[in-house]
Amino acid sequence: MSGQADPREDFLLGGRVRLLQPAGGYRAAIDPVLLAAFTPAAAGERVLDLGTGTGAAALCLAARVPGVTVTGLEALPEAADLARRNAALSGLADRVAVVEGDLLAPPAELAPVGWDRVMMNPPYLRADSASRPPDPWKAAANVEGAARLTDWIGCAARMLAPRGGLTLVHRADRLDEILAALAAAPFGGFGAPVVLPLWPKPGREARRVLVAARKGVRAPLRLAAGLVVHGEDGAYTPQAEHILRGAGALLP
């Protein structure tokens, strides 16, 4: 598998998280770090990270919130193996577990209706709008496979306890699909959505959004102020630095 034989080590949250990733394939950027910061978990809660990859979001959440436990579900065996190694490298193996499996048919050990929170970073491109890259890592991360966006959100609805919270990061131009899928999800759907735009620079259109919602809760949409990620000079803004390197929260 591309890059798997010699993974490269990266560091997140100012070194709190050590992350082995394929040197020649897909590697996590800042989106999973922001997703973890946007997930308002508390000590004692159980969080399911769908499509955990090499564990970036799961490990960042565990590093930021002492006492929370996170389980990652990952379909690619090589990625799941790296996620387990990363949990050990980061000193978080006691609170971060990784299970191999498909969200379309979750393993029995992931009991439904038992999770306080679900977080996810689904593939950004629709299966019918892009060709799948030959590299399996990039294909799984970037282009939907058999599981479409509605399947990801439907899986979250099945796994969450009543009134449990879902957080996700996705492309801004698919926000209409996300909101429709949340409302139509099984078990009463999701309500009380919060949308937080990620502005790449001041005055630029948002290309990414963070979205939070709660299972079976009825409340209107709230549009949060958003986060400007970079200043005009290209450096991270102070707020982004606080989140990306200081392990600060970016709460809904």
C-alpha positions in Angstrom: 0.0 0.0 0.0 1.4 3.4 -1.0 3.5 4.9 1.8 2.6 2.2 4.3 6.0 0.6 4.5 7.7 3.8 5.8 5.2 6.0 7.5 6.2 9.5 8.4 5.7 10.9 11.9 3.8 14.2 12.3 2.9 16.0 15.5 -0.5 17.6 16.3 -1.6 19.9 19.1 1.9 21.2 19.8 3.3 17.7 20.2 0.6 16.3 22.4 -0.4 13.9 19.6 2.1 11.8 17.6 0.8 10.6 14.3 2.3 8.1 11.9 0.9 8.6 8.4 1.8 7.2 5.0 4.7 9.2 3.6 3.6 8.8 0.0 -0.2 8.7 0.4 -3.1 10.6 2.1 -2.2 12.4 5.2 -4.5 14.3 7.6 -4.5 18.1 7.5 -6.1 20.5 10.0 -9.7 19.4 9.4 -9.7 16.5 12.0 -8.0 18.7 14.5 -10.7 21.3 14.1 -13.4 18.6 14.3 -12.0 17.4 17.6 -11.9 21.0 18.9 -15.6 21.4 17.8 -16.8 18.2 19.6 -18.0 19.3 23.1 -17.2 16.1 24.9 -16.8 15.9 28.7 -15.0 13.5 31.0 -16.8 10.2 31.3 -18.5 10.4 27.9 -18.1 7.8 25.2 -17.4 9.1 21.7 -17.5 7.1 18.4 -15.2 8.4 15.6 -16.6 7.1 12.3 -13.9 6.6 9.6 -11.1 7.4 12.0 -8.3 6.8 9.5 -5.0 7.0 11.3 -6.7 8.4 14.4 -6.1 12.2 14.1 -9.5 13.4 15.4 -9.8 10.6 18.0 -6.4 11.3 19.5 -6.8 15.1 19.4 -10.1 14.8 21.3 -8.7 12.4 23.9 -5.6 14.7 24.3 -7.8 17.7 24.8 -10.4 16.2 27.1 -9.1 14.2 30.0 -11.5 11.4 31.0 -13.2 11.0 27.7 -13.0 7.6 25.9 -13.0 7.4 22.1 -13.5 4.4 19.8 -12.6 4.8 16.1 -14.2 2.7 13.4 -12.0 2.2 10.3 -12.6 0.0 7.2 -9.0 0.1 5.9 -6.9 -2.4 8.0 -3.6 -0.6 7.4 -5.1 2.7 8.6 -6.6 1.0 11.7 -3.2 -0.5 12.5 -1.5 2.9 12.3 -4.3 4.4 14.4 -3.5 1.9 17.2 0.2 2.5 16.9 -0.5 6.3 17.1 -2.6 5.8 20.3 0.3 4.0 21.9 2.9 6.6 20.7 0.7 9.4 22.1 0.2 7.7 25.5 -3.5 7.4 24.9 -4.0 3.7 24.3 -6.0 3.4 27.5 -8.7 5.8 26.3 -8.5 5.4 22.4 -9.5 2.1 20.8 -9.8 1.2 17.1 -12.1 -1.3 15.6 -11.9 -2.5 12.0 -15.2 -2.6 10.2 -17.7 -1.0 7.7 -20.1 1.6 8.9 -22.7 0.1 6.6 -22.6 -3.0 8.8 -20.9 -2.0 12.1 -19.2 -4.7 14.1 -21.3 -6.2 16.9 -18.9 -4.8 19.5 -20.1 -1.3 18.6 -23.4 -1.6 20.3 -26.0 0.9 18.9 -27.8 3.5 21.0 -25.0 3.6 23.5 -22.8 6.5 22.4 -22.8 10.0 23.9 -21.3 11.5 20.8 -20.4 10.6 17.2 -17.9 12.6 15.2 -17.0 12.2 11.6 -14.9 13.5 8.7 -16.6 11.8 5.7 -15.2 11.8 2.2 -15.8 15.2 0.6 -16.6 14.2 -3.0 -19.7 12.4 -4.2 -19.1 9.1 -5.8 -20.8 10.3 -9.0 -18.8 13.5 -9.2 -15.2 12.3 -9.1 -13.0 9.5 -10.2 -11.6 7.4 -7.4 -7.8 7.8 -7.0 -5.8 4.6 -7.5 -4.2 5.0 -4.1 -6.7 3.3 -1.6 -5.8 5.7 1.2 -6.6 8.8 -0.9 -9.7 7.1 -2.4 -11.2 6.3 1.0 -10.4 9.7 2.4 -11.6 11.8 -0.6 -14.3 10.1 -2.6 -17.5 8.4 -1.3 -17.6 4.6 -1.8 -20.6 2.4 -1.1 -21.4 4.5 1.9 -22.8 7.9 0.9 -23.3 11.0 3.1 -26.8 9.8 4.1 -25.3 6.5 5.2 -22.7 8.2 7.4 -25.3 10.3 9.1 -27.7 7.4 9.3 -25.1 5.3 11.1 -24.5 8.1 13.6 -28.3 8.2 14.3 -28.3 4.4 15.0 -25.3 4.6 17.3 -26.2 7.6 19.4 -28.2 7.6 22.5 -31.3 9.8 22.5 -30.3 13.5 22.5 -26.7 12.5 21.7 -24.5 14.9 19.7 -23.2 14.5 16.2 -20.3 16.7 14.9 -18.8 16.6 11.4 -16.6 18.6 9.1 -17.4 18.8 5.4 -17.3 21.0 2.3 -19.4 24.2 2.5 -20.9 23.5 -0.9 -22.6 20.4 0.4 -24.2 22.1 3.4 -27.7 21.8 1.9 -27.2 18.0 1.6 -25.9 17.7 5.1 -28.9 19.6 6.6 -31.4 17.6 4.5 -29.7 14.3 5.6 -29.8 15.4 9.3 -33.5 16.1 9.2 -34.3 12.8 7.3 -32.1 10.6 9.5 -33.7 7.6 11.2 -34.9 7.6 14.8 -36.4 11.0 14.6 -33.6 12.7 12.8 -31.3 15.4 14.1 -32.2 18.9 15.1 -30.7 22.0 16.8 -28.1 22.2 14.0 -25.1 24.6 14.5 -23.1 25.6 11.4 -19.6 27.1 11.9 -17.9 28.3 8.7 -14.2 28.0 8.4 -12.9 31.1 6.6 -9.5 30.4 4.9 -8.6 34.2 5.1 -10.4 37.4 5.9 -12.9 38.2 3.2 -12.7 34.8 1.5 -15.6 32.4 1.0 -15.7 29.4 3.4 -14.7 26.1 1.7 -15.3 24.0 4.8 -18.0 24.0 7.5 -18.2 22.3 10.9 -21.7 21.1 11.7 -23.2 20.0 15.1 -26.7 18.5 15.7 -28.5 16.5 18.3 -30.5 13.3 17.8 -34.2 13.7 18.3 -33.9 17.4 19.5 -36.1 20.0 17.9 -34.6 23.5 17.7 -33.9 25.9 14.8 -30.6 26.2 13.0 -27.9 28.5 14.5 -25.2 30.0 12.4 -22.0 30.5 14.5 -19.5 33.4 13.9 -17.0 31.0 12.3 -13.2 30.8 12.4 -10.7 32.7 10.2 -7.9 30.2 9.8 -5.2 32.3 8.2 -4.3 36.0 8.2 -3.4 37.9 5.1 0.3 36.9 5.6 -0.7 33.2 5.4 0.1 32.5 9.1 -2.5 31.0 11.4 -4.6 33.6 13.2 -4.2 33.7 17.0 -7.5 31.9 17.5 -6.5 29.1 15.0 -3.1 28.8 16.8 -4.9 28.4 20.1 -6.9 25.6 18.7 -4.4 23.8 16.4 -1.3 24.0 18.7 -2.7 25.0 22.1 -5.5 22.3 22.2 -8.1 25.0 22.7 -11.8 24.3 22.1 -14.0 25.6 19.2 -17.3 24.9 20.7 -20.7 24.9 18.8 
